[in-house]
Amino acid sequence: MRITLIKPNIGIREYSLYRDNASMEPLGLGVLAALTPADVEVKMYDDRIEQIPYDEPTDLVAITVETYTACRSYEIALAYKKHQPSTPILLGGMHVTLIPDEAAIHADSIMIGDAEDKWDEMIEDLRRKDLKPLYVCDFQNCPQKGILTRRDIFAGKKYMPITLLQFSRGCRYNCRYCASSVYFKCKQYTRPVEDVIREIKSQKRKLLFFVDDNIVADKEKAKELFRALIPLKVKWVSQGSIDMLDDDELMRLMVKSGCLGNVIGFESIATESIDAMRKGVNKRYSDAKYAEAIEKLRHYGLQTWAAFTLGHDADTPESILETERFAKKNKFCFAAYNILMPYPNTSLYRQLESEERLLYDGTWWLHPDYKFNYAAFTPKNMTPDELTEISFFCRSDFNSKKSILYRLFEPRTNMRNPIRFFSYLMYNPIFRREVFEKQGMTFGYNKNE
């Protein structure tokens, strides 16, 4: 028996599928492969970097669906049905959990939640040719317990040379725009530290990316992980909330364990916007106190990827421009200027829906006229086009050659040592290229496979 795992693309650029030259290994599919019994053959195809062989015989096609890839995911499912009508299609992933009724239209079976709880049952049903239309997984299970990601399925696919893995899933905060908060119900689940260490030792790379939503959400468990990482002499990056700076022991252990830096959701420099998004963890740092936080990050030598969301009700064109000036002045290693997106089933989505401010019939992720990095709702203090244009300006200006050179000269972070210096020089041009290549992409392919 054979199952085929698919990582979908986002969509098209200039009439052809976008080929991502900076793709990272699809960790979730490696976990599914590891969950699969040894007597079942696993094939994996990544639509971002290779063509999908729709005629290759298989007993199941399992597609992981994100909101940005939903349109393409459904196209792939349809293409398989045209080429192999009797082969069942299983859809899973965050988008399927957020909006299962939509996903079910395009599949023979859907899986809600993280697959560890039901994957074995699904495989046995597949053997009997009695696949259930719905599998609801138990969120309470320890993620990936005793399971090491199967990385052989990534071999030869030219991914970036960084190993993705996970210590925790979810986050205990309840930001109103966050799909992950809905998916994990504002809870965090951690793997046993010994499993994580065993997984690191099972592969050869020393550069790691923990894809956790918030690796420091449980500070004591994070300390346990960091202590265990120290002897391995690895270098790593992840995502963390700014309140990690409240705990000096945590920060010292983080640095000692090999952390190069983290994605940190600053979101906004205005207290009013922080209040509206319910990100209370940021409130005591917003406005002038961000300077204190940034000084601490520099003290520890951590390179910061500052993430901002643009288009909150308190935002104006000038306040958004001020956000970009703030990031450039503070010489962040990287910065993301993301238009506020109304993900389905979030508090933000429901508010905008009730106020009749959603565009593209409320399903921007499927609408043929929606384009990547465009506003999908009507902001309060500007038009949707103005929000799109000013957000693109922030991305392009921050990632300009002049800005990259200016931000390089931060002695305690970007120039602290050769590793940080060369990381800065290696990745900034990649993100600069993506700013222009991905802007305005159309979701899906809109062409018969």
C-alpha positions as CSV (number, residue, x, y, z in Angstrom):
1,M,0.0,0.0,0.0
2,R,1.2,3.5,-0.8
3,I,0.2,6.9,0.4
4,T,1.2,10.2,-1.2
5,L,1.7,13.3,0.9
6,I,1.4,16.7,-0.8
7,K,2.6,20.2,0.2
8,P,0.7,22.7,-2.0
9,N,2.0,25.9,-3.5
10,I,0.4,29.3,-3.0
11,G,-0.3,30.1,-6.6
12,I,0.9,31.7,-9.8
13,R,3.2,34.5,-10.7
14,E,3.4,35.6,-14.3
15,Y,1.2,32.8,-15.6
16,S,3.2,29.9,-14.0
17,L,3.3,28.3,-10.6
18,Y,5.6,30.2,-8.3
19,R,8.8,28.2,-7.7
20,D,10.2,29.0,-4.3
21,N,14.0,28.9,-4.2
22,A,14.1,29.4,-0.5
23,S,11.7,26.6,0.6
24,M,12.1,24.9,3.9
25,E,11.3,21.2,4.6
26,P,7.6,20.7,5.2
27,L,8.0,19.4,8.8
28,G,4.4,18.3,9.2
29,L,4.6,15.9,6.3
30,G,7.8,14.4,7.8
31,V,5.9,13.7,11.0
32,L,3.0,12.1,9.1
33,A,5.5,9.9,7.3
34,A,7.0,8.9,10.7
35,L,3.5,8.0,12.0
36,T,2.9,5.7,9.0
37,P,3.5,2.0,9.6
38,A,6.7,0.6,8.0
39,D,4.8,-1.7,5.6
40,V,3.1,1.4,3.9
41,E,5.2,3.1,1.3
42,V,5.3,6.9,1.6
43,K,5.8,9.4,-1.3
44,M,6.0,13.1,-0.8
45,Y,5.7,15.8,-3.4
46,D,6.3,19.5,-2.7
47,D,4.3,21.6,-5.2
48,R,6.5,24.6,-4.4
49,I,9.6,23.1,-6.0
50,E,8.5,20.2,-8.2
51,Q,5.8,18.9,-10.4
52,I,3.2,16.5,-9.0
53,P,2.9,13.1,-10.9
54,Y,-0.8,12.8,-10.9
55,D,-0.7,9.5,-12.8
56,E,1.6,7.7,-10.3
57,P,-0.5,5.0,-8.6
58,T,-1.3,5.5,-5.0
59,D,-3.9,4.3,-2.4
60,L,-4.4,7.7,-0.7
61,V,-3.6,11.3,-1.4
62,A,-3.1,13.4,1.8
63,I,-2.9,17.1,1.4
64,T,-2.0,19.6,4.1
65,V,-4.0,22.8,3.7
66,E,-3.2,26.3,5.0
67,T,-5.5,29.2,4.3
68,Y,-3.0,30.7,1.8
69,T,-2.8,27.4,-0.1
70,A,-6.5,26.3,0.2
71,C,-7.3,27.3,-3.4
72,R,-4.3,25.4,-4.8
73,S,-5.0,22.4,-2.5
74,Y,-8.5,22.0,-3.9
75,E,-7.1,22.2,-7.4
76,I,-4.7,19.4,-6.7
77,A,-7.5,17.3,-5.2
78,L,-9.5,17.8,-8.3
79,A,-6.6,17.0,-10.6
80,Y,-6.0,13.7,-8.7
81,K,-9.7,12.8,-9.1
82,K,-9.5,13.4,-12.8
83,H,-6.4,11.2,-13.2
84,Q,-7.3,8.6,-10.5
85,P,-11.0,8.7,-9.9
86,S,-11.1,5.9,-7.3
87,T,-8.2,7.2,-5.2
88,P,-9.5,8.8,-2.0
89,I,-8.4,12.3,-1.0
90,L,-7.7,13.2,2.6
91,L,-7.4,16.9,3.6
92,G,-6.0,18.1,6.9
93,G,-4.1,21.0,8.4
94,M,-5.0,24.3,10.1
95,H,-7.4,25.6,7.4
96,V,-9.4,22.3,7.5
97,T,-9.9,22.7,11.2
98,L,-10.9,26.3,10.9
99,I,-13.5,25.7,8.2
100,P,-14.2,22.0,7.8
101,D,-17.4,22.3,5.9
102,E,-15.6,24.0,3.0
103,A,-12.8,21.5,3.0
104,A,-15.2,18.5,3.0
105,I,-16.6,19.5,-0.3
106,H,-13.2,18.9,-1.9
107,A,-12.3,15.6,-0.2
108,D,-13.4,12.0,0.5
109,S,-12.2,12.5,4.1
110,I,-11.0,15.3,6.3
111,M,-9.0,15.3,9.5
112,I,-9.5,17.9,12.1
113,G,-6.7,18.7,14.5
114,D,-3.2,17.2,14.8
115,A,-3.0,13.8,13.3
116,E,-1.1,11.8,15.9
117,D,-4.4,10.7,17.6
118,K,-6.1,9.3,14.5
119,W,-3.5,8.6,11.8
120,D,-3.2,4.9,12.8
121,E,-6.9,4.5,12.8
122,M,-7.1,6.2,9.4
123,I,-4.5,3.8,7.9
124,E,-6.3,0.8,9.2
125,D,-9.6,2.1,7.7
126,L,-7.7,2.6,4.4
127,R,-6.5,-1.0,4.4
128,R,-10.1,-2.1,4.7
129,K,-11.2,0.4,2.1
130,D,-13.6,1.9,4.6
131,L,-12.2,5.5,5.1
132,K,-14.4,7.6,7.3
133,P,-15.5,11.0,6.0
134,L,-14.3,12.7,9.2
135,Y,-11.5,12.1,11.8
136,V,-11.5,14.4,14.8
137,C,-8.2,14.3,16.7
138,D,-7.8,14.8,20.4
139,F,-5.9,18.0,21.2
140,Q,-5.0,16.8,24.6
141,N,-2.4,14.3,23.4
142,C,1.3,15.0,23.8
143,P,2.5,16.1,20.3
144,Q,4.8,13.7,18.4
145,K,5.4,11.6,21.6
146,G,8.2,9.1,20.9
147,I,8.1,10.0,17.2
148,L,11.1,11.3,15.3
149,T,10.4,13.1,12.0
150,R,11.2,11.1,8.9
151,R,13.6,13.2,6.9
152,D,14.4,10.7,4.2
153,I,11.3,12.0,2.3
154,F,13.1,15.4,2.0
155,A,16.2,14.0,0.3
156,G,17.2,15.5,-3.0
157,K,14.6,18.2,-3.0
158,K,17.0,21.2,-2.6
159,Y,15.5,22.7,0.6
160,M,17.4,25.4,2.6
161,P,20.1,23.8,4.7
162,I,18.3,24.3,8.1
163,T,16.6,21.6,10.1
164,L,13.0,22.3,11.2
165,L,11.6,20.7,14.3
166,Q,9.2,21.5,17.1
167,F,9.3,21.6,20.8
168,S,5.8,22.9,21.4
169,R,2.5,23.6,19.6
170,G,0.2,26.4,20.2
171,C,0.3,29.5,22.5
172,R,-1.5,30.5,25.6
173,Y,-2.3,34.0,24.4
174,N,-5.6,34.9,22.7
175,C,-4.8,37.5,20.1
176,R,-8.0,38.2,18.2
177,Y,-6.6,37.9,14.7
178,C,-4.6,34.7,15.4
179,A,-5.8,31.5,13.7
180,S,-3.4,29.4,15.8
181,S,-5.1,30.6,19.0
182,V,-8.4,29.2,17.6
183,Y,-6.8,26.0,16.4
184,F,-5.1,25.2,19.7
185,K,-7.8,26.9,21.9
186,C,-5.2,29.2,23.6
187,K,-3.2,26.3,24.9
188,Q,0.3,25.1,24.5
189,Y,1.4,21.5,24.3
190,T,5.1,20.5,24.6
191,R,7.0,17.4,23.6
192,P,9.2,15.6,26.1
193,V,12.6,17.3,26.0
194,E,14.3,13.9,25.6
195,D,12.4,13.3,22.4
196,V,13.5,16.7,21.0
197,I,17.2,16.0,21.9
198,R,17.0,12.5,20.4
199,E,15.6,14.0,17.2
200,I,18.4,16.6,17.0
201,K,21.0,13.9,17.4
202,S,19.4,11.8,14.7
203,Q,20.2,14.3,12.0
204,K,23.5,16.0,11.1
205,R,22.8,19.7,10.9
206,K,23.9,22.1,13.6
207,L,21.5,24.9,12.4
208,L,18.0,24.4,13.7
209,F,14.7,26.2,13.3
210,F,12.1,25.5,16.1
211,V,8.8,26.3,14.3
212,D,6.9,26.7,17.6
213,D,4.3,29.5,17.7
214,N,5.9,30.7,21.0
215,I,8.8,28.6,22.3
216,V,8.8,30.5,25.6
217,A,5.1,30.4,26.4
218,D,5.9,28.0,29.3
219,K,9.1,29.5,30.6
220,E,10.0,26.7,32.9
221,K,9.6,24.1,30.2
222,A,11.6,26.3,27.9
223,K,14.4,26.5,30.4
224,E,14.4,22.7,30.6
225,L,14.8,22.5,26.8
226,F,17.6,25.2,26.7
227,R,19.6,23.4,29.4
228,A,19.4,20.2,27.4
229,L,20.5,22.0,24.2
230,I,23.7,23.5,25.7
231,P,25.9,20.3,25.4
232,L,24.8,19.8,21.8
233,K,26.5,23.1,20.7
234,V,23.9,23.9,18.1
235,K,22.7,27.2,16.7
236,W,19.0,27.8,16.5
237,V,16.2,30.3,15.9
238,S,12.5,30.3,16.7
239,Q,9.5,32.5,17.6
240,G,8.9,34.0,21.0
241,S,6.8,36.5,22.8
242,I,8.4,39.7,24.2
243,D,7.6,38.8,27.8
244,M,10.6,36.4,27.7
245,L,12.7,39.4,28.6
246,D,11.0,39.4,32.1
247,D,13.0,36.3,33.1
248,D,16.8,36.9,33.2
249,E,17.6,33.2,33.8
250,L,15.5,32.2,30.8
251,M,17.4,34.7,28.6
252,R,20.8,33.6,29.8
253,L,20.0,29.9,29.1
254,M,18.5,30.8,25.7
255,V,21.8,32.5,24.7
256,K,23.9,29.8,26.2
257,S,22.0,27.1,24.3
258,G,22.9,28.6,21.0
259,C,20.0,30.9,20.1
260,L,20.8,33.3,17.3
261,G,17.5,35.2,17.5
262,N,13.7,35.0,17.4
263,V,10.7,36.2,15.4
264,I,9.0,38.5,17.9
265,G,5.5,39.8,17.3
266,F,5.8,43.6,18.1
267,E,2.6,43.9,16.0
268,S,2.2,47.7,16.6
269,I,4.0,50.5,18.3
270,A,0.7,52.1,19.4
271,T,-0.9,51.0,22.7
272,E,-4.4,51.6,21.3
273,S,-3.8,48.9,18.6
274,I,-2.2,46.5,21.1
275,D,-5.3,46.9,23.3
276,A,-7.7,46.2,20.4
277,M,-5.9,43.1,19.3
278,R,-5.9,41.7,22.9
279,K,-2.2,41.2,22.9
280,G,-1.8,42.2,26.5
281,V,1.6,40.6,26.8
282,N,2.9,43.5,24.6
283,K,1.1,46.3,26.4
284,R,3.7,47.0,29.1
285,Y,6.4,47.2,26.4
286,S,4.6,49.3,23.8
287,D,5.3,53.0,23.1
288,A,8.5,54.2,24.8
289,K,9.1,50.9,26.6
290,Y,9.9,49.1,23.4
291,A,13.2,50.9,23.6
292,E,14.0,49.1,26.9
293,A,13.1,45.7,25.4
294,I,15.2,46.3,22.3
295,E,18.2,47.3,24.5
296,K,17.8,44.0,26.3
297,L,17.8,42.0,23.1
298,R,20.9,43.8,22.0
299,H,22.5,43.1,25.4
300,Y,22.0,39.4,24.8
301,G,23.2,39.7,21.2
302,L,20.0,38.3,19.7
303,Q,19.1,39.2,16.2
304,T,15.4,40.0,16.0
305,W,12.9,39.5,13.2
306,A,10.3,42.1,14.2
307,A,6.8,41.2,13.0
308,F,4.1,43.9,12.6
309,T,0.5,43.7,11.6
310,L,-0.9,46.6,9.6
311,G,-4.5,47.8,9.2
312,H,-5.9,47.9,12.8
313,D,-8.7,50.3,13.4
314,A,-6.4,52.8,15.1
315,D,-3.9,52.7,12.2
316,T,-3.5,55.6,9.8
317,P,-1.1,55.9,6.8
318,E,1.2,58.0,8.9
319,S,1.2,55.6,11.9
320,I,2.1,52.7,9.5
321,L,5.0,54.7,8.0
322,E,6.1,55.5,11.6
323,T,6.2,51.8,12.3
324,E,8.6,51.2,9.4
325,R,10.8,54.1,10.5
326,F,10.8,52.6,14.0
327,A,12.0,49.2,12.7
328,K,14.7,50.7,10.5
329,K,16.0,53.0,13.2
330,N,16.4,50.1,15.6
331,K,18.3,48.1,12.9
332,F,16.3,44.9,13.2
333,C,17.9,42.0,11.4
334,F,14.6,41.4,9.6
335,A,11.1,42.8,9.8
336,A,7.7,41.6,8.4
337,Y,4.9,44.1,7.6
338,N,1.9,41.9,7.3
339,I,-1.5,43.2,6.4
340,L,-4.0,42.2,9.0
341,M,-5.7,39.1,7.6
342,P,-9.2,38.0,8.7
343,Y,-8.6,34.3,9.0
344,P,-11.8,32.2,9.1
345,N,-13.4,31.5,12.5
346,T,-11.3,34.1,14.3
347,S,-12.7,36.9,16.5
348,L,-11.4,39.4,14.0
349,Y,-13.2,37.7,11.1
350,R,-16.5,37.6,13.0
351,Q,-16.2,41.3,13.9
352,L,-15.4,42.4,10.3
353,E,-18.2,40.2,9.0
354,S,-20.7,41.7,11.4
355,E,-19.6,45.2,10.3
356,E,-19.9,44.2,6.6
357,R,-16.2,45.2,6.1
358,L,-15.0,41.9,4.5
359,L,-14.1,42.0,0.9
360,Y,-14.1,39.2,-1.8
361,D,-17.4,37.8,-0.5
362,G,-15.7,37.0,2.8
363,T,-13.6,34.1,1.3
364,W,-10.6,36.0,0.1
365,W,-8.5,32.7,0.1
366,L,-10.7,31.3,-2.7
367,H,-11.7,34.4,-4.6
368,P,-10.2,34.6,-8.2
369,D,-9.7,38.4,-7.8
370,Y,-7.8,38.3,-4.5
371,K,-4.0,38.7,-4.7
372,F,-1.3,37.8,-2.2
373,N,-0.4,40.7,0.3
374,Y,-3.5,42.7,-0.6
375,A,-6.0,44.0,1.9
376,A,-9.0,41.7,2.3
377,F,-11.2,44.1,4.3
378,T,-12.0,47.8,4.5
379,P,-9.9,49.5,7.1
380,K,-11.3,52.4,9.1
381,N,-8.8,55.2,8.3
382,M,-7.8,54.4,4.7
383,T,-9.1,52.5,1.6
384,P,-8.1,48.9,1.1
385,D,-5.9,50.0,-1.8
386,E,-4.1,52.5,0.4
387,L,-3.4,49.8,3.0
388,T,-2.1,47.5,0.3
389,E,0.2,50.2,-1.2
390,I,1.6,51.5,2.1
391,S,2.2,48.0,3.4
392,F,4.1,47.1,0.2
393,F,6.1,50.4,0.5
394,C,7.1,49.4,4.1
395,R,8.3,46.0,2.9
396,S,10.2,47.3,-0.1
397,D,11.8,50.2,1.7
398,F,12.9,48.2,4.7
399,N,14.4,45.6,2.4
400,S,16.0,48.1,0.0
401,K,19.7,47.8,-0.6
402,K,20.3,51.1,1.3
403,S,18.4,49.9,4.3
404,I,20.1,46.5,4.3
405,L,23.5,48.2,4.4
406,Y,22.4,50.7,7.1
407,R,20.9,48.0,9.4
408,L,24.0,45.8,9.1
409,F,26.0,48.1,11.3
410,E,24.6,47.2,14.6
411,P,27.6,46.0,16.6
412,R,25.9,44.0,19.3
413,T,23.7,41.9,17.1
414,N,24.3,41.9,13.3
415,M,28.0,42.4,13.7
416,R,28.5,40.6,17.0
417,N,30.4,37.6,15.4
418,P,31.0,36.0,12.0
419,I,27.9,33.7,12.3
420,R,25.5,36.6,12.8
421,F,27.3,38.7,10.2
422,F,27.1,36.1,7.5
423,S,23.5,35.1,8.4
424,Y,22.5,38.7,8.0
425,L,24.2,39.0,4.6
426,M,22.8,35.6,3.4
427,Y,19.2,36.0,4.3
428,N,18.4,39.7,3.8
429,P,18.8,39.4,-0.1
430,I,16.5,36.4,0.0
431,F,13.7,38.3,1.8
432,R,14.3,41.3,-0.4
433,R,13.7,39.1,-3.5
434,E,10.6,37.6,-2.0
435,V,9.1,41.1,-1.3
436,F,8.8,41.7,-5.1
437,E,8.3,38.1,-6.3
438,K,5.3,37.3,-4.1
439,Q,3.5,40.6,-4.2
440,G,0.3,40.3,-6.1
441,M,0.5,36.5,-6.7
442,T,-2.8,34.9,-7.6
443,F,-4.0,32.0,-5.5
444,G,-4.2,28.6,-7.2
445,Y,-3.2,27.9,-10.8
446,N,-6.6,28.1,-12.5
447,K,-5.6,25.6,-15.1
448,N,-6.5,22.0,-15.7
449,E,-3.6,19.8,-14.6
